Amino acid sequence: MANYEAQIKPGGLSQRNLVDLLYMIVAAIKGICAKLDDDGGVTATTYESSAFTAIFNGYIEDSRGNSIMNRANDGSGTYVTDERFFIITPMGISDHDLNECIYQIFDMFETLTEACDTDALGDSNYEALCYTALWTWKIENRKGSTLGNGNTYFFRPGGMHNQDQLIDLLYQIVNAIETLTEKLDADGTVTDTDYEALWFTATVTMRVQNSQGNVVGNTITVQP
């Protein structure tokens, strides 16, 4: 049978579900980048190197034992070696690690949508529609760098666990992944039309409900 209940919702954010969703988000971004690099209709082949490899600097392991890791580097052997490397597992997620992970997710998604706009795709409003219009939170990391748009809420080091705002942000990040993959599928220049099927539907197998009662994500099949 299918599980239609939102695993993440107001008043119901467990550490396990948070870690699992963060893993899915990062895996989806990496997968979209790799697929764009391989897509015959897309000119650039540097999406993964610029929007994932150069930015993601951490390790996430979900509750099923799946993991994703990268030490951010510029492709020339120069690696980020400062305290921005984070580790997130179901056994523990510190405020510092959550702050850095969310900051890097902002950075990766903005970089990805900017790259779509500057490539020779059919549309040139990926950043405007999939990032700027949806990510209306701001976040500051420990280095004092800031990303985001609007004034919904400002996440800062030492203040990541405002559960209501975090859940609403997670909802919008998942919504942005769906919006981006749908837009890529509909873009006449892009050859493949299964971005949503592979990197949203098949990857984000959780549902998130925001404070307005809206739900985004995908159901999972549970064996009786």
C-alpha angles and dihedrals in degrees: 000000000000123000107224097172118112107246091201117045140136109302092010114082113133123188091240094053092045092053092046092051093047089053091050093049094051092043090052093051092048091047094050090050093049092047092051090052090054097041112113093214095053118087102203122069098187102083096109095042094049103034101035116014095044094046114028108086110170152060126257124183119184129211091267094057095257113139141186124195138172136161105217113245139160095236095259097086095270108132131190105249103172129101093282090094107102137189122210124180135153087260095064146355119183126203089247094053094045091049093051094044094051091044091053091048089055090049095048095048094046091048091048095051092044089053090052090053094051094044121085095263125142093255130044100191101081095117093045096050103030102035116014096042095045108032097068094158128089128218133195121199128207091271090061093249116142132206135173142063139261127009106274092124138330116229114203136174109285093024108069099114100076089131098199094051093041092053092049090049092049089050091054094046090055089045089052092053090052092046093049095048092047089050093050091050090053096045108109093212095055111086101205121068101189102081092113094044094051105033103030111023098035097035108039097058095165133081125227125199118199129210091270091058096253116141129207131176137055138293122243127217114243118198112233 
